Amino acid sequence: MDIPVDANGGTDSWACTAVDCSTADTVRVAEQPNFSQPLTIYVHARSGHCLALAADGEESAKFVAAWPGRVLTPDDSGNGS
């Protein structure tokens, strides 16, 4: 499976110094050229680099947990079906 996801905190002072992390669209424009497959972007507006430590980190955890179901097809499951 080669389906990339990029999850960023909107106020990430490490990853967002060279990329405008204000929206998923601005991150996609900057990052998509680095990937051969379509890139899924998630920006947690009120978070820094560690999404899990955000006061409302449950929001990003829900996105990450639901992501495989949004991008995988039955052929991607790895079980040959």
C-alpha positions as a printed NumPy array, in Angstrom:
array([[  0.   ,   0.   ,   0.   ],
       [  1.42 ,   3.366,  -1.021],
       [ -1.173,   5.943,   0.007],
       [  0.465,   8.88 ,   1.798],
       [ -1.083,  11.052,   4.485],
       [  0.362,  14.305,   5.82 ],
       [ -0.996,  15.471,   9.185],
       [  0.215,  18.827,  10.445],
       [ -0.525,  21.207,  13.253],
       [ -1.511,  24.6  ,  11.883],
       [  0.909,  26.326,  14.259],
       [  3.735,  23.794,  13.891],
       [  6.884,  25.898,  14.193],
       [  9.044,  23.011,  12.922],
       [  7.269,  21.636,   9.833],
       [  5.488,  24.831,   8.857],
       [  8.5  ,  27.085,   8.529],
       [  8.897,  26.292,   4.807],
       [  5.261,  25.389,   4.11 ],
       [  2.145,  27.475,   4.702],
       [  0.135,  25.2  ,   7.014],
       [ -2.892,  27.461,   7.287],
       [ -5.087,  25.106,   5.217],
       [ -4.975,  21.606,   3.764],
       [ -4.944,  23.125,   0.275],
       [ -1.805,  25.185,   0.892],
       [ -0.002,  22.148,   2.33 ],
       [ -1.12 ,  20.002,  -0.645],
       [  0.226,  22.524,  -3.167],
       [  3.617,  22.488,  -1.44 ],
       [  3.874,  18.761,  -0.662],
       [  2.113,  16.875,  -3.488],
       [  5.103,  17.18 ,  -5.896],
       [  7.067,  15.007,  -3.428],
       [  4.662,  12.057,  -3.784],
       [  3.693,   9.824,  -6.696],
       [  0.241,   9.038,  -5.241],
       [ -2.483,  11.525,  -4.279],
       [ -1.726,  12.96 ,  -0.87 ],
       [ -4.313,  13.131,   1.896],
       [ -3.793,  16.262,   3.999],
       [ -5.026,  17.02 ,   7.492],
       [ -4.299,  20.315,   9.263],
       [ -5.21 ,  20.632,  12.924],
       [ -5.492,  24.399,  13.19 ],
       [ -4.924,  24.714,  16.928],
       [ -1.958,  22.367,  17.257],
       [  1.791,  22.521,  17.096],
       [  4.042,  19.688,  15.904],
       [  2.654,  16.948,  18.177],
       [ -1.018,  16.565,  17.299],
       [ -1.568,  14.124,  20.175],
       [ -0.634,  16.791,  22.736],
       [ -3.129,  19.371,  21.46 ],
       [ -5.825,  20.258,  23.984],
       [ -8.358,  18.974,  21.451],
       [ -6.096,  16.184,  20.169],
       [ -9.019,  13.771,  19.998],
       [-10.033,  15.543,  16.758],
       [ -6.797,  14.558,  15.005],
       [ -6.901,  11.054,  16.505],
       [-10.368,  10.542,  14.999],
       [ -9.097,  11.666,  11.583],
       [ -6.123,   9.29 ,  11.707],
       [ -8.274,   6.375,  12.869],
       [-10.82 ,   6.921,  10.072],
       [ -8.244,   7.595,   7.325],
       [ -7.64 ,   3.962,   6.203],
       [-11.36 ,   3.446,   5.628],
       [-11.494,   6.512,   3.384],
       [ -8.556,   5.565,   1.166],
       [ -8.409,   1.765,   1.051],
       [-10.248,  -0.335,  -1.482],
       [-10.829,  -4.09 ,  -1.09 ],
       [ -7.779,  -4.685,  -3.33 ],
       [ -5.574,  -2.738,  -0.859],
       [ -6.373,  -4.96 ,   2.108],
       [ -3.367,  -7.229,   1.549],
       [ -5.364, -10.412,   1.894],
       [ -5.769, -11.07 ,  -1.832],
       [ -9.514, -10.515,  -1.938]])
